[in-house]
């Protein structure tokens, strides 16, 4: 999502290192360029103004210590301001018992997000969860949530008649609330906000006595998403926001503007279509990714959830057998792109992988290529001459170009592995 903003911020800040001294002139020109980058990322104008003013106040007169460079000083200041802008970490719904209303317009992914949140609370926090659909307006909305619940072993409120209104369903569901730790109500959405919609939400809120009112907004909508949040906030007592489609190619303005404009904390963020593609919102981790500093803590959590063994080959022993094991593990944490976005300072490697046409869809084919090799070839890829590559391609039903691509990826992965398996580098991360 933040790739364009990240590229521009890195380019702007890298200029400071070449200048050597953090003068007032350097600070002013840097902030001016950062302001333009934020506006191009669709960040709300009031947010950009406040961000720029706070950053300038921090940097003007800032003493650069001998142990760090002017560039590092600016990175730290920008990071701190981004964290402040994004707000506090998304609070886990810690109450033993709670009722959640999921609000939002049609098309924001509200129903899918309801199921994702239920799955997260059930599997990560060991809650007994019930899903209730109140969307009697959109065709098949109730059936959609029921299927998601059934496929993921989540309880679904099934006592719904064809003639029931959202209010009728809510009154029925209240009677079984005490049997569950958490009850999630997927309220009806509209194509636009209207008085009937708000009246209905207010009535449901009174009936179920909800503890949380979470507004689901689509990150791809940019400033429209933030404006929608403000309108909802004026009508009902929102307790938090959930951002969907954060894995898309949106410019990131919604995420960076939401907390400041609405004063309502982002609590969860959805990064894909799968049921487990939902995470607590951690501002410090988002800020770190924006500045290409990686997000090692999230990577560790993903690896733990996927039950990936913490076993690494000794330095110099990374071969194609190791490569096959890592390709299998990559699939568990969202593929190559899901892995790369968490690593610090690998922008150049990402670019090289893109040039080599390496993406998530190629993983299965690459495993097939490796399995078509002999033991000797897997242990020592240097012996892969032209005739061997033709034989391997024929054996797995691929082209020689696919074999060449795998070997190229292996060489880049070997360089990356040697870096991240270096004890000195790992100390820097801790």
N, C-alpha and C positions, 0 to 999 in steps of 0.2 A: 504493500500500500504506500509506504513512505519512500519508495526507491528514488523518485525524482527529487523530493525534498532532501533526502540523505545525500544524494550526489551534489546538490547545490551547496548544502551546508559544509560538506567536506571540502569542496573547492574553495569556498569563501574563507574558511578557517585556515586552510593550508597556506594561503597567501601570507598570513601573519607570521608563520614560521620563517618565511623568506625575508621578511622585513626586520625581524630580530628584536624590535623594541615596541612596547605597547604604549604608544603615544596617544594623545587625545585625538589627533587626526586619524590615526589608524582605527581607534575605537569607533569614531563617528562613521567612517566609510564602511567598516565591517557591519555595524548595526544597520546602516542604510541598505546594504545588500541582503542582509538577513530578513529585513522587513519586506523587501520585494519578494523574496523566496517564499515567505509565509503567505503573502497575499496570493501568489501564484498557486499555492497549495490549497486555496479556497478557505483559509482561516478568516474568521470574522474580523472586520476592521477594528472594532473596539478591543478585541483580544490582541491583535498585532500591535496596536498603540501601547497597551499596558505592558506587553512583553518587552517591547523596544525600550520603553522608559525605565523599567526595572533593570534590564540588562545594562543600559547605559550607566545607571546609578551605581551598579556593582563594579563596572569596569573602569570608570573614570577615577583616576587617582589610585587605582589598584597597583600595589607593589608586586613586581614579579620576583619571586624567590629564586635564588641561585640554583636550587634543585629542580626547578621546572622551567619550561619554556613559555614564552608569551602565548603560543598556540595552545598549550595545555591549560593555561590560565583561562583562556576564552572558552575552551571546551567544557571546563568545569563550571563556568558561569552559565553557559547556555544549557548545560545539563540540569543545573539546579533550577533554572527558570522554567524549563520544560516540565520538570517534576511538579513544581508549584502550580503550573498552569493546568496540568492534568488532574490535580487533586490528590486525595488520599487513596490508599490501596482499596480495592473492592472488598467490602466486608462480606465475609461468609455468613450465610443465614444461620447464626449460631443458636438461635432459640431451639429448644427441644421440640416445641410445637409451634407451628406457624401457618398462616394462610397467605398465599401470594396471588395477587391479581396481575396477569400479564396483559398489558395494554399496547395499542399501536394501530397504525393504519394497515389496510390490506396490502400485501406484497412486501412487507418488511421482514418476513420470516418468523412471525410471532408464534405460530403453531409449532413449527419445527424447533424453535428456541425453547418453548415450554417443555417439550420432550427432552431436549438436551439438558436443561436445568434439572429436570426430574432425575435423569440418568446420573448426572454429576452428584446430586445430593444422596441418591440411593447407593451408588457404588463407591464414591470417595469418602462420604461422611456418614455412611451407614444409617441413613434415615428411611423410615417407612413412608413412601410417597404415594399420593393419589392424584391422578390427572383428571380434570373435569373440563369438558368443552362446553362453552356457552355460546359458540358461534352457530346460530341457527339460520344465518342469512347466506353465508357463502356455501354454495353446493359442495357436498362431500367434506366439509371442514371437520365435522364430528367424526366421520369415518377415517379421515387422515390421521387425526390424533389417536384414535383407537388402534389403528394399525401400528403406529410408531410405539405406542405403549405395549402392545402385544409382542411385537418383535424384540423388545428390549426388557421383557419381564417386569413391566411397571403396571401397577394397578390402575384400572380405568373405570370411571363412574359410568355404568351402563344403563342406569334406570332412566332412560330418556324416551319420551313419546314423540311421535311426529308433530303433534300439536303444541308441544311445550315451547314456551318462550324462554329466553335467557334467565329471566327472573324466576320462572317456575323451576328450572333446573337448579339454580342456586339454592332455592328453598329446600329442595330435596337433598342436595349434597351436604347442606349444613348438618343434617341429621346423622351423617356418618363421619363427620370431621374428627370426632374424638378418637376414632380408631386409628388415626394416622398421625405421624409426626409432622408431616408437611402436606398441605393440599394446594395444588397449583391450578388456578382457574384461567383457562385460555378464553379471554373475553372476545366478543365479536368486533371485528375491525370494519372500517369503512374506507371508501376511496378518498374521502375527505372528512375533516372534522365537522360535525353538525351537532345541533342542540339535543336531538334524540339520542345520539351516541353518548354524549356526556351525561345526560340524565340517567341513562341505563347503567353506566359505570358507577355513578354515585349511589344508585339504588342497590346494586350488587355489593358494593363496598359496605353499605350499612347492614345488609343481610348477613354476609359472611364474616363481618368484623375483621377485615384483612389487616395483616401486620405489615405487609409490603405491597406497594404498588409500583411495579417495574415497567417502564416504558421501553419498548423495543423499537429502535430506530436503525434505519439502513445507512451504513457508512457511505454507500455509493451516492446518496442523495445530497451530500455536501451541506451547504447552508440551509437547504430546505429541511433537512433532518433536524437541525438545531431550532429552526423556527417552529416546526411541529412540536418539539419538546417544550418550548416556551408556551405554546397554546394549551397543551395538556396540563402543564404545571399551573396555569392560571385557573384551570377548572377543577382539578383534583389534587389531593396532597401526595404528589409523587415522592417516593422514597429512594428511587435509583433509576439508572439507565442501563440498558443492555444494547451493545453495538453489534450488529450483524454484518456479514460480508466484509470483514476486515482483511480478508485474504485477497480481495479484488484489486483492481487497478485504480481505485479512487485516490484522490490527492491527499486525503488525510485531514481535511479541514474540519469535518464533523467531530472527529476524536479530539482534536486540539482545541476546539471551540466549546464543546458541550458543557463541561464543568463551569467554565467562566461565565458563559451566557445564561445558563439555567440555575447555577448554584446547586445543581443536583448531581450527586456523585455517580460516575460510571462504575458499575459493580461487576459486570461480566462482559466478555468480548468473545464473539464467535468467529473462528478462522477457517471454516470449511463447511462441507455439507454432511459429514459423518456425525453420528450421534455423540461422539466424544470430542468434537471440535468446539469446545467451549472452555474458557479459562476464567479464573478470577482476574480482575483488572489490576495490574501492578504498574503504576505510573513510572516508577524508576526503571522498570524493565523496558517499557515502551520508549522512554527517553533514551535509554542506552542503545536500542535498536536504531532509532532515528539518527544517532550520531555514529552509527556503524561500530559501536563498541560491543555488540553481541548481547546475548542473554543466556549466560551459562546456567543460571539457576533454573530457568524454564526448561532448558534442555535436559538437565538432570532429573527434573520432575517427570518430564515426558518419558524418559528412559526407564524411570522407576515404575511408572504406570504400565509401560509396555513389558515390564519384567525382563529387560535386557541385561544379560550378565555383564558384570564389571571385569571382564577379562580382556587384556590387550596383549598382543604379541610383543616379544622383546624387540627393542630397537634394532633395525636392520633385518628383521625376520618377516616383514610385511610382504606377503606374496599374493598370488591370485586365489589361494585357498582362503586367506584372510579377507580378501576382497569379496568373495562370495558370502562369507559370514556377515560382513558389514552391509552388503546389499540387502540381505534378508532382514537385518535389524532396522535398516532405513525404512523399509515398508511398514514397520510397526509404529514409527513415529512420524508418519506423514510423508514418506518419500524423501528424495534428495533435497527438494526445495524446503520441506519442513525442517530438515536438519540444518541446512546452510544458513537459514535466517537467524539462527540462534548464535552463530559463531562470530567472535569479534575479529575485525580487521581482515576479512576474507573477500573483500569486494573484488579484487583482481582475480581471485580464483573463481568467483561466481561468473565473472565475465568470460573467463577462459572456458568454463563448462558450457556456457551458452553458445560460444563460438564452435565448440565441439559437438553441438546439438545433443547435449546430454540432458535428459529430463526424466521425470517420474515414470513416464510410459515405457522407457527403455530398460528399466530394471529387470523385468522378467526375461526379456530377450538377452540381456547381458549375463544373467545367471545361466541361461541355456548355453551361451557361448562358452562360458568357463567349464561347464560340465562336459562339453565336447572335447576338451583338451586332455592330454595324458597327464599323469602325475608329475612327470618331469617338466612339462610345459607350464603347469600351474606353479611349480616351485621356482622355475627360472624362466620368466617371460622373454629373456634376452635371446633364447634359442628359437623364437617364433619367426622363422623366415617365411618367404612368400609361399612356398609349397605347403608348409604346415598351416598357414592361415587359410589357404584355399580348402584344405582338407577339413579344418574346423568349421568353416562356413557351410560347407556341404553337409557336414554331420548334424548341424543344428538347424538347417533350413534357412540360414541367414546369408547375407551378402558379405564379401570380403571386407567391404567398407565398414560393416558392423563390427567385425573383429578388430579392425584397425582403430575404430572409435573406442572400443573397450580398452585396448592397450594404452591409448592416449589418456583415457580417464584414469587408468591404473597409475600411470606415471604421475599425474597431478595429485591423485589421492595419496600416493606414497610420500610426496613432498609435504602435503598437508598433515599427514599422520605423523611424520617425523617432527613437525613443529608442535603439534598438540600433545605428543607423547614425551616432549622434552620436560624434564622435571623443573628446570628453571622457568620455563613458560608457565607451567601449571602453578608455580608459586605465585606468579604475578596475578593469576586469576583469583587467588584465595585472599 
